[in-house]
Amino acid sequence: MSLLQATLPLYKFKIHIQACSPIEFYNFPGIALRGGFGWMLKQQTCLEKGLQTCKECQFIQYCPYASIFESHNLGNAGIMKEATNFPHPFVLAPVLQWPGIVQPGESFIVYLSIFGEAIKYFHFFIKALKSLGQKGIGKKGGKYIITGIQNYNSDEILYTEKEGYKSKEIEGLFIPNTKVDSLNIQFITPCEIKHNGMIIQRPTVEVLVKNILRKYKIISNIYADNFVLYNEDGINYDSIEVVDVNTQWYATDRRSKRQNRVMKIQGFTGSMTVKGDVTKLYSILKIGEIIHIGKHTSFGCGLLQVTKN
């Protein structure tokens, strides 16, 4: 039985992408991927393209684009009542060096996370990403193909370019309840976390846990029927030793056309190794692998990977 079955189902996929023509990313690649994905998804699913906003549309509650990419607060959730938009029910995170150029024949990985009932739109996600590859992405419209899709949690192959979709069942996050005494945490894309009103330059275990649980509570209230069960009970911070922390800082700017302002993408990357009584910590970090940590996660920021040593 999954430890998360009673709260919010979480899904993550490893998408293998191969460049057909040079793909150039002049800054953090999640910016170009998210923008291109949103545009393509709207082209494929929107029934009222002439409207100013999705809120004017009679189909808003049934539209994949509005549900996935706009996430409007329609006033039917018991949290974030003043917010215009909710956190998106997905994360797209390309993993490759930036700035840089992906040459024809070279491959890279895009991680796709989906929360709760948004999994019903899985094929819309993939269709939009495949169509974006045909149209082109990046500074010069580089084209790509999706060569394969794996379930991140089980490594099951769900799709190949030659065979198409191989499985109809999609397995969510499952965390075995086994003892863990040492962990390595990789912070792969920029992680911007505030603690006590200040942006932190180096992560601590307690800050990571609080950030993950806070976000998980919010999205569980929005996208799940049951209240979140996870908390800090069972974590003895005094018994957890931070063996090593090695981080760097990254920052870039992006212009938001919708908000007509410049937004900063920034955060730490690097690694952390901890040991001690980390069994409960491992479970929480596995949630963090899927929902990401910190700000700008919809651009792929806050991607972490945790492994047992």
C-alpha positions as a Markdown table, in Angstrom:
| # | Residue | x | y | z |
|---|---|---|---|---|
| 1 | Met | 0.0 | 0.0 | 0.0 |
| 2 | Ser | 1.3 | 3.4 | -0.9 |
| 3 | Leu | 2.0 | 5.7 | 2.0 |
| 4 | Leu | 0.4 | 8.5 | 0.0 |
| 5 | Gln | -2.7 | 6.7 | -1.1 |
| 6 | Ala | -4.9 | 8.4 | 1.5 |
| 7 | Thr | -3.8 | 11.9 | 0.5 |
| 8 | Leu | -2.6 | 13.3 | -2.8 |
| 9 | Pro | -1.5 | 10.9 | -5.6 |
| 10 | Leu | 1.7 | 12.0 | -7.2 |
| 11 | Tyr | 3.1 | 11.0 | -10.6 |
| 12 | Lys | 6.4 | 11.6 | -12.3 |
| 13 | Phe | 7.8 | 10.7 | -15.7 |
| 14 | Lys | 11.2 | 10.7 | -17.3 |
| 15 | Ile | 10.9 | 11.9 | -20.9 |
| 16 | His | 13.8 | 11.2 | -23.3 |
| 17 | Ile | 14.2 | 13.9 | -25.9 |
| 18 | Gln | 16.5 | 13.8 | -29.0 |
| 19 | Ala | 17.4 | 16.9 | -31.0 |
| 20 | Cys | 16.7 | 16.9 | -34.7 |
| 21 | Ser | 18.2 | 20.3 | -35.3 |
| 22 | Pro | 20.3 | 22.6 | -33.0 |
| 23 | Ile | 18.3 | 23.7 | -29.9 |
| 24 | Glu | 19.8 | 26.8 | -28.3 |
| 25 | Phe | 19.0 | 27.8 | -24.7 |
| 26 | Tyr | 20.5 | 31.2 | -23.8 |
| 27 | Asn | 19.4 | 31.0 | -20.2 |
| 28 | Phe | 17.6 | 28.5 | -17.9 |
| 29 | Pro | 15.9 | 26.1 | -20.4 |
| 30 | Gly | 12.7 | 25.6 | -18.3 |
| 31 | Ile | 11.6 | 29.1 | -19.3 |
| 32 | Ala | 11.5 | 28.2 | -23.0 |
| 33 | Leu | 10.0 | 24.8 | -22.4 |
| 34 | Arg | 7.2 | 26.0 | -20.2 |
| 35 | Gly | 6.2 | 28.9 | -22.5 |
| 36 | Gly | 6.3 | 26.7 | -25.6 |
| 37 | Phe | 4.3 | 23.9 | -23.9 |
| 38 | Gly | 1.6 | 26.3 | -22.7 |
| 39 | Trp | 1.2 | 27.9 | -26.1 |
| 40 | Met | 1.0 | 24.5 | -27.8 |
| 41 | Leu | -1.5 | 23.1 | -25.3 |
| 42 | Lys | -3.8 | 26.1 | -25.8 |
| 43 | Gln | -3.6 | 25.7 | -29.6 |
| 44 | Gln | -4.7 | 22.1 | -29.3 |
| 45 | Thr | -7.4 | 22.3 | -26.7 |
| 46 | Cys | -8.9 | 25.8 | -26.4 |
| 47 | Leu | -12.4 | 26.1 | -27.8 |
| 48 | Glu | -12.7 | 29.9 | -27.4 |
| 49 | Lys | -9.4 | 31.4 | -28.6 |
| 50 | Gly | -11.0 | 34.8 | -29.1 |
| 51 | Leu | -11.7 | 35.5 | -25.5 |
| 52 | Gln | -9.4 | 37.8 | -23.4 |
| 53 | Thr | -9.2 | 35.4 | -20.4 |
| 54 | Cys | -10.1 | 31.8 | -19.6 |
| 55 | Lys | -12.5 | 33.0 | -16.9 |
| 56 | Glu | -14.8 | 34.3 | -19.5 |
| 57 | Cys | -15.1 | 30.9 | -21.1 |
| 58 | Gln | -18.1 | 28.6 | -20.6 |
| 59 | Phe | -15.9 | 25.6 | -20.9 |
| 60 | Ile | -13.4 | 26.6 | -18.2 |
| 61 | Gln | -14.2 | 23.7 | -15.9 |
| 62 | Tyr | -13.8 | 21.1 | -18.6 |
| 63 | Cys | -10.8 | 22.5 | -20.5 |
| 64 | Pro | -7.4 | 20.8 | -20.2 |
| 65 | Tyr | -5.5 | 24.0 | -20.9 |
| 66 | Ala | -7.4 | 26.0 | -18.3 |
| 67 | Ser | -7.1 | 23.2 | -15.7 |
| 68 | Ile | -3.4 | 22.5 | -16.4 |
| 69 | Phe | -1.9 | 25.9 | -17.3 |
| 70 | Glu | -4.1 | 28.6 | -15.9 |
| 71 | Ser | -5.3 | 26.9 | -12.6 |
| 72 | His | -7.8 | 29.6 | -11.9 |
| 73 | Asn | -9.2 | 29.9 | -8.3 |
| 74 | Leu | -12.9 | 29.4 | -8.9 |
| 75 | Gly | -13.7 | 29.8 | -5.2 |
| 76 | Asn | -14.4 | 26.1 | -4.4 |
| 77 | Ala | -11.3 | 25.3 | -2.3 |
| 78 | Gly | -10.8 | 26.0 | 1.4 |
| 79 | Ile | -7.3 | 27.5 | 1.0 |
| 80 | Met | -5.7 | 30.5 | -0.7 |
| 81 | Lys | -9.1 | 32.2 | -0.9 |
| 82 | Glu | -7.6 | 35.6 | -2.0 |
| 83 | Ala | -5.4 | 34.1 | -4.7 |
| 84 | Thr | -6.3 | 34.6 | -8.4 |
| 85 | Asn | -4.5 | 31.4 | -9.5 |
| 86 | Phe | -3.6 | 28.2 | -7.7 |
| 87 | Pro | -0.2 | 26.5 | -8.0 |
| 88 | His | -0.2 | 24.5 | -11.2 |
| 89 | Pro | -0.9 | 20.7 | -10.9 |
| 90 | Phe | 2.3 | 19.9 | -12.9 |
| 91 | Val | 6.0 | 20.6 | -13.1 |
| 92 | Leu | 8.2 | 20.4 | -16.3 |
| 93 | Ala | 11.9 | 20.3 | -15.6 |
| 94 | Pro | 14.4 | 19.9 | -18.5 |
| 95 | Val | 17.9 | 18.7 | -17.3 |
| 96 | Leu | 20.8 | 20.0 | -19.4 |
| 97 | Gln | 23.6 | 22.5 | -19.2 |
| 98 | Trp | 22.7 | 26.2 | -19.8 |
| 99 | Pro | 23.4 | 28.3 | -21.6 |
| 100 | Gly | 24.2 | 26.0 | -24.4 |
| 101 | Ile | 23.2 | 24.2 | -27.6 |
| 102 | Val | 21.9 | 20.7 | -28.0 |
| 103 | Gln | 23.2 | 19.4 | -31.3 |
| 104 | Pro | 21.3 | 17.1 | -33.7 |
| 105 | Gly | 21.4 | 13.5 | -32.4 |
| 106 | Glu | 22.1 | 14.5 | -28.8 |
| 107 | Ser | 19.6 | 13.7 | -26.1 |
| 108 | Phe | 18.4 | 15.2 | -22.8 |
| 109 | Ile | 15.9 | 14.4 | -20.1 |
| 110 | Val | 12.7 | 16.3 | -19.3 |
| 111 | Tyr | 11.0 | 15.4 | -16.0 |
| 112 | Leu | 7.2 | 15.8 | -15.9 |
| 113 | Ser | 5.4 | 15.7 | -12.5 |
| 114 | Ile | 1.6 | 15.6 | -12.3 |
| 115 | Phe | -0.5 | 16.0 | -9.2 |
| 116 | Gly | -3.8 | 14.3 | -8.3 |
| 117 | Glu | -6.6 | 14.2 | -10.8 |
| 118 | Ala | -4.6 | 16.1 | -13.4 |
| 119 | Ile | -3.2 | 12.7 | -14.3 |
| 120 | Lys | -6.3 | 12.3 | -16.5 |
| 121 | Tyr | -4.7 | 14.8 | -18.9 |
| 122 | Phe | -1.4 | 12.8 | -19.2 |
| 123 | His | -1.9 | 12.3 | -23.0 |
| 124 | Phe | -2.6 | 16.0 | -23.5 |
| 125 | Phe | 0.7 | 16.8 | -21.8 |
| 126 | Ile | 2.6 | 14.4 | -24.1 |
| 127 | Lys | 0.7 | 15.4 | -27.3 |
| 128 | Ala | 1.6 | 19.1 | -26.6 |
| 129 | Leu | 5.2 | 18.3 | -26.0 |
| 130 | Lys | 5.5 | 16.1 | -29.1 |
| 131 | Ser | 3.8 | 18.9 | -31.2 |
| 132 | Leu | 6.2 | 21.5 | -29.7 |
| 133 | Gly | 9.1 | 19.4 | -30.9 |
| 134 | Gln | 7.7 | 19.5 | -34.4 |
| 135 | Lys | 7.2 | 23.3 | -34.3 |
| 136 | Gly | 10.5 | 24.1 | -32.6 |
| 137 | Ile | 11.8 | 25.5 | -29.3 |
| 138 | Gly | 14.5 | 27.7 | -28.1 |
| 139 | Lys | 16.2 | 30.8 | -29.5 |
| 140 | Lys | 16.3 | 29.4 | -33.1 |
| 141 | Gly | 13.3 | 27.0 | -33.1 |
| 142 | Gly | 15.2 | 23.8 | -32.7 |
| 143 | Lys | 13.2 | 20.7 | -33.4 |
| 144 | Tyr | 13.2 | 17.4 | -31.4 |
| 145 | Ile | 11.4 | 14.1 | -31.0 |
| 146 | Ile | 10.4 | 12.2 | -27.9 |
| 147 | Thr | 12.2 | 8.8 | -28.1 |
| 148 | Gly | 10.8 | 7.3 | -24.8 |
| 149 | Ile | 8.9 | 7.9 | -21.6 |
| 150 | Gln | 9.5 | 6.1 | -18.3 |
| 151 | Asn | 7.6 | 6.0 | -15.1 |
| 152 | Tyr | 10.1 | 7.8 | -12.7 |
| 153 | Asn | 9.0 | 5.7 | -9.7 |
| 154 | Ser | 9.1 | 2.2 | -11.2 |
| 155 | Asp | 11.3 | 2.7 | -14.4 |
| 156 | Glu | 8.6 | 1.1 | -16.4 |
| 157 | Ile | 8.7 | 2.0 | -20.1 |
| 158 | Leu | 5.4 | 3.6 | -21.0 |
| 159 | Tyr | 6.2 | 4.8 | -24.5 |
| 160 | Thr | 8.8 | 4.4 | -27.2 |
| 161 | Glu | 8.9 | 6.2 | -30.6 |
| 162 | Lys | 8.8 | 3.0 | -32.5 |
| 163 | Glu | 6.2 | 1.1 | -30.5 |
| 164 | Gly | 4.0 | 3.9 | -29.2 |
| 165 | Tyr | 2.3 | 3.6 | -25.8 |
| 166 | Lys | 3.1 | 0.2 | -24.1 |
| 167 | Ser | 1.1 | 0.5 | -20.9 |
| 168 | Lys | -2.3 | 1.8 | -19.9 |
| 169 | Glu | -1.6 | 1.7 | -16.2 |
| 170 | Ile | 0.2 | 4.6 | -14.6 |
| 171 | Glu | 1.7 | 4.0 | -11.2 |
| 172 | Gly | 2.0 | 6.8 | -8.7 |
| 173 | Leu | 4.5 | 7.4 | -5.9 |
| 174 | Phe | 5.1 | 4.5 | -3.6 |
| 175 | Ile | 7.4 | 4.9 | -0.6 |
| 176 | Pro | 8.5 | 1.6 | 1.0 |
| 177 | Asn | 8.6 | 1.8 | 4.8 |
| 178 | Thr | 12.2 | 0.7 | 5.2 |
| 179 | Lys | 14.9 | 2.0 | 7.5 |
| 180 | Val | 17.3 | 4.5 | 6.0 |
| 181 | Asp | 20.4 | 5.8 | 7.7 |
| 182 | Ser | 22.2 | 7.9 | 5.1 |
| 183 | Leu | 21.1 | 10.1 | 2.2 |
| 184 | Asn | 22.5 | 12.1 | -0.6 |
| 185 | Ile | 20.5 | 15.0 | -1.9 |
| 186 | Gln | 21.2 | 16.6 | -5.3 |
| 187 | Phe | 19.8 | 20.1 | -6.0 |
| 188 | Ile | 19.7 | 19.9 | -9.8 |
| 189 | Thr | 17.9 | 23.1 | -10.9 |
| 190 | Pro | 17.9 | 26.5 | -9.0 |
| 191 | Cys | 16.2 | 26.3 | -5.6 |
| 192 | Glu | 15.0 | 29.6 | -4.1 |
| 193 | Ile | 13.7 | 29.1 | -0.6 |
| 194 | Lys | 12.7 | 31.8 | 1.9 |
| 195 | His | 13.0 | 31.1 | 5.6 |
| 196 | Asn | 11.9 | 33.7 | 8.2 |
| 197 | Gly | 11.5 | 36.2 | 5.3 |
| 198 | Met | 15.1 | 35.7 | 4.0 |
| 199 | Ile | 16.3 | 33.9 | 0.9 |
| 200 | Ile | 18.7 | 31.2 | 2.1 |
| 201 | Gln | 22.0 | 30.6 | 0.3 |
| 202 | Arg | 22.7 | 27.1 | 1.8 |
| 203 | Pro | 19.9 | 24.6 | 2.7 |
| 204 | Thr | 19.3 | 23.0 | 6.1 |
| 205 | Val | 17.4 | 19.8 | 6.7 |
| 206 | Glu | 14.7 | 21.6 | 8.7 |
| 207 | Val | 14.2 | 24.3 | 6.1 |
| 208 | Leu | 13.8 | 21.6 | 3.4 |
| 209 | Val | 11.3 | 19.6 | 5.4 |
| 210 | Lys | 9.2 | 22.7 | 6.2 |
| 211 | Asn | 9.2 | 23.9 | 2.6 |
| 212 | Ile | 8.1 | 20.5 | 1.2 |
| 213 | Leu | 5.4 | 19.9 | 3.8 |
| 214 | Arg | 4.0 | 23.5 | 3.3 |
| 215 | Lys | 3.7 | 23.1 | -0.4 |
| 216 | Tyr | 2.4 | 19.5 | -0.2 |
| 217 | Lys | -0.3 | 20.7 | 2.2 |
| 218 | Ile | -1.4 | 23.5 | -0.1 |
| 219 | Ile | -1.6 | 21.3 | -3.3 |
| 220 | Ser | -3.3 | 18.5 | -1.3 |
| 221 | Asn | -6.0 | 20.9 | -0.2 |
| 222 | Ile | -6.5 | 22.0 | -3.8 |
| 223 | Tyr | -6.1 | 18.8 | -5.8 |
| 224 | Ala | -7.0 | 16.0 | -3.3 |
| 225 | Asp | -10.2 | 15.0 | -1.5 |
| 226 | Asn | -8.5 | 14.2 | 1.8 |
| 227 | Phe | -6.5 | 16.4 | 4.1 |
| 228 | Val | -2.7 | 15.9 | 4.1 |
| 229 | Leu | -1.4 | 13.4 | 6.6 |
| 230 | Tyr | 2.3 | 14.2 | 6.5 |
| 231 | Asn | 3.9 | 16.3 | 9.2 |
| 232 | Glu | 7.2 | 16.6 | 11.1 |
| 233 | Asp | 6.3 | 14.0 | 13.7 |
| 234 | Gly | 8.9 | 11.4 | 13.8 |
| 235 | Ile | 11.8 | 13.6 | 12.6 |
| 236 | Asn | 14.4 | 14.1 | 15.3 |
| 237 | Tyr | 16.6 | 16.9 | 13.8 |
| 238 | Asp | 19.1 | 16.5 | 16.6 |
| 239 | Ser | 19.8 | 12.9 | 15.4 |
| 240 | Ile | 20.4 | 14.0 | 11.8 |
| 241 | Glu | 24.0 | 14.9 | 10.9 |
| 242 | Val | 24.8 | 17.0 | 7.9 |
| 243 | Val | 28.0 | 15.4 | 6.6 |
| 244 | Asp | 28.5 | 17.8 | 3.7 |
| 245 | Val | 26.9 | 20.7 | 1.9 |
| 246 | Asn | 28.3 | 21.9 | -1.4 |
| 247 | Thr | 26.2 | 24.5 | -3.2 |
| 248 | Gln | 26.5 | 27.3 | -5.9 |
| 249 | Trp | 24.2 | 30.2 | -6.7 |
| 250 | Tyr | 22.5 | 30.8 | -10.0 |
| 251 | Ala | 20.5 | 33.8 | -11.2 |
| 252 | Thr | 18.9 | 35.0 | -14.5 |
| 253 | Asp | 16.0 | 37.2 | -15.6 |
| 254 | Arg | 12.9 | 36.5 | -17.6 |
| 255 | Arg | 10.3 | 38.9 | -18.9 |
| 256 | Ser | 6.7 | 37.9 | -18.2 |
| 257 | Lys | 4.5 | 39.1 | -21.2 |
| 258 | Arg | 1.3 | 38.4 | -19.2 |
| 259 | Gln | 2.4 | 40.4 | -16.2 |
| 260 | Asn | 4.5 | 42.8 | -18.2 |
| 261 | Arg | 7.5 | 42.7 | -15.8 |
| 262 | Val | 10.9 | 41.2 | -15.3 |
| 263 | Met | 11.0 | 38.2 | -13.0 |
| 264 | Lys | 14.2 | 36.8 | -11.5 |
| 265 | Ile | 14.9 | 33.0 | -11.7 |
| 266 | Gln | 17.5 | 32.3 | -9.0 |
| 267 | Gly | 18.5 | 29.7 | -6.4 |
| 268 | Phe | 21.1 | 27.3 | -5.1 |
| 269 | Thr | 22.2 | 24.1 | -6.9 |
| 270 | Gly | 24.6 | 21.5 | -5.6 |
| 271 | Ser | 24.4 | 18.6 | -3.0 |
| 272 | Met | 24.0 | 17.7 | 0.6 |
| 273 | Thr | 24.8 | 14.4 | 2.4 |
| 274 | Val | 23.1 | 13.5 | 5.7 |
| 275 | Lys | 23.1 | 10.5 | 8.0 |
| 276 | Gly | 21.4 | 9.3 | 11.2 |
| 277 | Asp | 17.7 | 8.7 | 11.8 |
| 278 | Val | 16.6 | 9.8 | 8.3 |
| 279 | Thr | 13.8 | 7.2 | 7.5 |
| 280 | Lys | 11.0 | 9.8 | 7.8 |
| 281 | Leu | 13.1 | 12.4 | 6.2 |
| 282 | Tyr | 13.6 | 10.2 | 3.2 |
| 283 | Ser | 9.8 | 9.8 | 2.7 |
| 284 | Ile | 9.3 | 13.6 | 2.8 |
| 285 | Leu | 12.2 | 14.2 | 0.4 |
| 286 | Lys | 10.7 | 11.7 | -2.0 |
| 287 | Ile | 7.6 | 13.9 | -2.1 |
| 288 | Gly | 9.9 | 16.8 | -2.7 |
| 289 | Glu | 11.4 | 15.0 | -5.7 |
| 290 | Ile | 8.0 | 15.2 | -7.4 |
| 291 | Ile | 6.5 | 18.5 | -6.3 |
| 292 | His | 9.9 | 20.4 | -6.2 |
| 293 | Ile | 10.9 | 22.9 | -3.6 |
| 294 | Gly | 11.0 | 26.7 | -3.4 |
| 295 | Lys | 9.8 | 29.3 | -6.0 |
| 296 | His | 9.2 | 29.1 | -9.8 |
| 297 | Thr | 8.7 | 25.3 | -9.8 |
| 298 | Ser | 6.4 | 25.6 | -12.8 |
| 299 | Phe | 9.6 | 26.5 | -14.8 |
| 300 | Gly | 11.4 | 23.4 | -13.5 |
| 301 | Cys | 13.2 | 25.2 | -10.6 |
| 302 | Gly | 13.6 | 23.4 | -7.3 |
| 303 | Leu | 14.3 | 19.9 | -8.8 |
| 304 | Leu | 16.0 | 17.6 | -6.3 |
| 305 | Gln | 16.9 | 13.9 | -6.4 |
| 306 | Val | 17.5 | 11.9 | -3.2 |
| 307 | Thr | 19.3 | 8.6 | -3.1 |
| 308 | Lys | 20.0 | 6.2 | -0.2 |
| 309 | Asn | 23.7 | 5.6 | 0.5 |
